[in-house]
């Protein structure tokens, strides 16, 4: 049954993504407020993914209002639609995604920021772009672990990603993310988290075989600021770890 479900959902997701992107592209020629139109399209895409995949998003706490800079633990590409439905923001994505067929173009045109995490010289450029997006009223979301995990622990945060926030005394909001699947079935680590050596398409097909699952996003109460990037990274890691529930 799961394979049949995924076989139906997979092309539905591809078609929905193409439809949203096409509507955004057509509207971008006539809608005066390009930023608002892009935000609406990003929300539509995230909502379409949630409906097709059977994902319910549960929000605990109060999401920050744009403009904001928010960090969160990273479990899967599913984090993007889950967090986008919980908070109105764009993402800092690894530069490799830019080369993905069609998806790279869509990610870029939705206003997301690419960063080459293997090149430390690219981090200041990305930080300046984050500041620019914030000045335009955008919310920006970053995954400082640098990679997705299976949800057992939260990896140490890469403090270099927070250098621009520390140097500008920028308040940083934070959130904890986890997933839950129906009892008696596959665990979220097995189906939702993307940590194995498996292609995106193969993992997506496996994810779409689930009948349903929940994304639980817990927002912190107050933003954090510190002029020392290493201290800032450590504080944010501890705050998220306090409310994070491991997925075993």
C-alpha positions, 0 to 999 in steps of 0.5 A: 500500500505504501508503494502505491501511495508513493507512486501516486504522490510522487508525480503529484508533488512534481506537478504541484511544484511546477504549477506553483513555479509557473504561477509565480513566474507569470505573476512576477511580470504583473504583480508590483510587489515582487517580494510579497508575491514570492513569499506567497508562492513559497507558502503555496509550495510548502502547503502543497508539499504538506497536503501531498505528503500528509504532513501536519505541522504543530507549532509550540511557542510564538514564531518570530515576526519578520524580519528575523534571523533564526537557527534550527537543528537540521533533519531533512529537506522536509525541514524547509516546508515545515519551517516555512509553514510555521514562520514566514522566512527564507533559507540559507542553503548549501551551494550544491543545491544550486546545481540541482536540475530545476530545483536549484532554479526554483530555490534561488528564485524563491529568494533563498541564499546559497552558501559554499560551506567548504569555502570560509571566504564565502561565509562573509558574502552570505552574511552580508546577503543575510543582512540585506534580506533582513533590511528588506523585511525578510525572515532568514532561517539557518541550519548551523549544524551544516548537515542533516542528522537522524535526530538522535543528537544535535551536532555542534553548531558551526560558529563561523556561520554566526560571525556576522550576527555576533559582529553586528550584535544581531539578535538570533531567534531559535527553534527546535524541530522534530518529527513523529510518525504513527505508532507501529510503523516506520520511525521518523529516523527511518523515513523522514530524516535524510542521513543515509547515503541515498539520493534525494529522489529515492528518499522522497519516494520512501517518505511519500509512502508514509500515510502521514507524519507530524512536524513539531516546531518549538520556538524559543521565547527570546532571541539571543545576542553575543559579540563572541560567535563561539559563545553565541553558537554554544548558547543557541545550541544549548537552548535548542537542546533543552527542548529537543526530544531525540528521535530513536 
